[in-house]
């Protein structure tokens, strides 16, 4: 149970008032549609719209289908060759969307397939007619039972198509969100495309528990989950660490982005940087059963133009061989002063689907070049007040460049020994290279003065990742078991070259003077050893089920070993004592379903971060500490209303840290985050979708050096966060969808003394998309505006860095399926 909070920890009246203001913001985000919720609950549980009356006369099949599409507002792609000379009995009576299509197509030998862009496409039926007068075609459902999966192994999309019903829960495998004792959200490729995401950071802005922890065009892209940092290098690929691009994760090759909040050492093992706020997993695209030839042309203000090609094919008698190819290119000038960008992304996904054997191979290549890198500010020690946020189009420190290249390859295989036993294995490698000249500006005065000095950094990271394991189902009397065992290993070596190449420059954030990026021509740029690391773990877990799986209890443990050696910058010689320690982390979770659509859950789980070595100047210099254990306790409730889902979670996370007390360096510091999360996704009514929620997070420093800051608010942890978006398929224009989103963060402190802070942030985004068919070719036009009112604001990271929010940005794209 969560510890009882004292009076100073409780929510104050001011916080309640602040939330009342947030209610107004949510209304501006399009939530006036909430009045339609009762209608949503009255709908049938069948996918599609509620049943309605139709009176479409018999006639040519294509004419009947066109009349039906016009009445329902769907986009229906019809190949004239398929409907030629075919007749339909029409449609007379009450049907929902799926039933109506099935009735019209009855006896035609055709079926309508839902495309991931929301349109419907006719194709030959995959099933033979069962009986005269019976439908030969089955429209694949948009939402199905909790346990259903698609042919590619992915969980089905939830109504609204923005979120999937389930996802990969590390060691536990693929699970429906109602069966997991954790707070999870699994974003689909549909929402990625509709929001015109350029990197994984754009998708994570839908989550009220996640915040960006670095500038959008910084060298790297980091995040904060539940008030703790998650580095970009800790994003997993199909559950394996050390394989995704090191600094920024592209989105073009992504089918799903799966976010699990809170520590997850048992589920995924310890990530390379030891984050504990949560885990982010990327599922790559696979070829679907239907051929795909898609091209998107896109534009981003000021003048960034690009394109994205997505090709998919399956081959073989049973479509067992699949090929998916994605390629993207964009180049131009952004809205940041003097900033230019060039990006190249290419991925190849191969897979084999046999009766029992499944194999896959993924190859990823990414290059990014940035002129004028936007860096984060450190806070000067003499600063008495954080100056107001400057113009968001200005660049800081006003010079810099970076060039990054990432290449990844991963092979995976699964084999079903029988219906109760599956074994799997995977292996991958990655090479990440960065060559950058940049400076970290230091904010020195309340008048906006800052200073910076350029440094040349070459960073070369190579890693290998491997995993193997199995999942086994069996029963012992009335108790069902799903036992999962697994072993993982991540090996990572980093080389670095770091040297100053410019003099100290004094500047001002309100009127910066830009300078040329210092040249590195003729300088020695050889990278030398920086760190070597090997993470090895073994885990076992058992999910016990009772009462026809209405009660599920998960118990397990993982043994994690960490080996690491640091090397001195500039010499490549060993620095200090090598690190070799291990720890065991348990998990206990419970899910109880008093009703089919209601799940009560609780969990206790731990996270691991590498322990440190006592530094010079302490009485125990050289002492090596075991990995730190971050402990989480969480309870929650999930409700699946049929077409909309809601989750409420209450959690406490205690993370230790090492501090010096009485001259001794020891693990006696602690930060405690207590929070409440509310999440919602799905269709609140026909054609009206919600995605996001709100959170309250009370981040406290509970144990600090000599008790100096005990009870203060943790750095970069706002009390309140809201991310809530809505979509409306308009009734006045067929195929037109309007979108809106609000992102809010309350006041944040940027030092432990709580003497420096930044004010609350409110950002509005809007958008529209239009779906139509031109000459039997589906076309989707999209327009999004981020930071609609071009607000200038500061953001803060959990490490105390400050960065400027992105300026108003217009995104345009046109997507066609050939």
Secondary structure as GFF3:
##gff-version 3
##sequence-region A 1 818
A	DSSP	three_ten_helix	7	9	.	.	.	ID=ss1
A	DSSP	alpha_helix	13	28	.	.	.	ID=ss2
A	DSSP	three_ten_helix	31	36	.	.	.	ID=ss3
A	DSSP	alpha_helix	37	42	.	.	.	ID=ss4
A	DSSP	beta_strand	52	56	.	.	.	ID=ss5
A	DSSP	beta_strand	59	60	.	.	.	ID=ss6
A	DSSP	alpha_helix	61	72	.	.	.	ID=ss7
A	DSSP	beta_strand	76	77	.	.	.	ID=ss8
A	DSSP	alpha_helix	80	83	.	.	.	ID=ss9
A	DSSP	beta_strand	87	88	.	.	.	ID=ss10
A	DSSP	beta_strand	91	95	.	.	.	ID=ss11
A	DSSP	alpha_helix	97	105	.	.	.	ID=ss12
A	DSSP	beta_strand	110	114	.	.	.	ID=ss13
A	DSSP	beta_strand	120	124	.	.	.	ID=ss14
A	DSSP	beta_strand	166	168	.	.	.	ID=ss15
A	DSSP	three_ten_helix	170	172	.	.	.	ID=ss16
A	DSSP	beta_strand	174	176	.	.	.	ID=ss17
A	DSSP	three_ten_helix	177	179	.	.	.	ID=ss18
A	DSSP	beta_strand	184	188	.	.	.	ID=ss19
A	DSSP	alpha_helix	189	194	.	.	.	ID=ss20
A	DSSP	alpha_helix	200	204	.	.	.	ID=ss21
A	DSSP	beta_strand	210	212	.	.	.	ID=ss22
A	DSSP	beta_strand	223	225	.	.	.	ID=ss23
A	DSSP	beta_strand	228	230	.	.	.	ID=ss24
A	DSSP	three_ten_helix	232	234	.	.	.	ID=ss25
A	DSSP	beta_strand	236	237	.	.	.	ID=ss26
A	DSSP	beta_strand	254	261	.	.	.	ID=ss27
A	DSSP	alpha_helix	265	268	.	.	.	ID=ss28
A	DSSP	beta_strand	278	284	.	.	.	ID=ss29
A	DSSP	beta_strand	292	300	.	.	.	ID=ss30
A	DSSP	beta_strand	302	315	.	.	.	ID=ss31
A	DSSP	beta_strand	321	334	.	.	.	ID=ss32
A	DSSP	beta_strand	340	353	.	.	.	ID=ss33
A	DSSP	beta_strand	357	371	.	.	.	ID=ss34
A	DSSP	beta_strand	378	379	.	.	.	ID=ss35
A	DSSP	beta_strand	401	418	.	.	.	ID=ss36
A	DSSP	beta_strand	421	438	.	.	.	ID=ss37
A	DSSP	beta_strand	442	443	.	.	.	ID=ss38
A	DSSP	beta_strand	449	452	.	.	.	ID=ss39
A	DSSP	beta_strand	455	476	.	.	.	ID=ss40
A	DSSP	beta_strand	479	500	.	.	.	ID=ss41
A	DSSP	beta_strand	505	508	.	.	.	ID=ss42
A	DSSP	beta_strand	528	546	.	.	.	ID=ss43
A	DSSP	beta_strand	551	566	.	.	.	ID=ss44
A	DSSP	beta_strand	579	595	.	.	.	ID=ss45
A	DSSP	beta_strand	598	609	.	.	.	ID=ss46
A	DSSP	beta_strand	628	640	.	.	.	ID=ss47
A	DSSP	beta_strand	644	661	.	.	.	ID=ss48
A	DSSP	beta_strand	664	685	.	.	.	ID=ss49
A	DSSP	beta_strand	688	703	.	.	.	ID=ss50
A	DSSP	three_ten_helix	705	707	.	.	.	ID=ss51
A	DSSP	beta_strand	720	729	.	.	.	ID=ss52
A	DSSP	beta_strand	736	745	.	.	.	ID=ss53
A	DSSP	beta_strand	748	749	.	.	.	ID=ss54
A	DSSP	beta_strand	757	758	.	.	.	ID=ss55
A	DSSP	beta_strand	761	774	.	.	.	ID=ss56
A	DSSP	beta_strand	777	786	.	.	.	ID=ss57
A	DSSP	beta_strand	794	796	.	.	.	ID=ss58
A	DSSP	beta_strand	802	804	.	.	.	ID=ss59
A	DSSP	beta_strand	809	817	.	.	.	ID=ss60
###
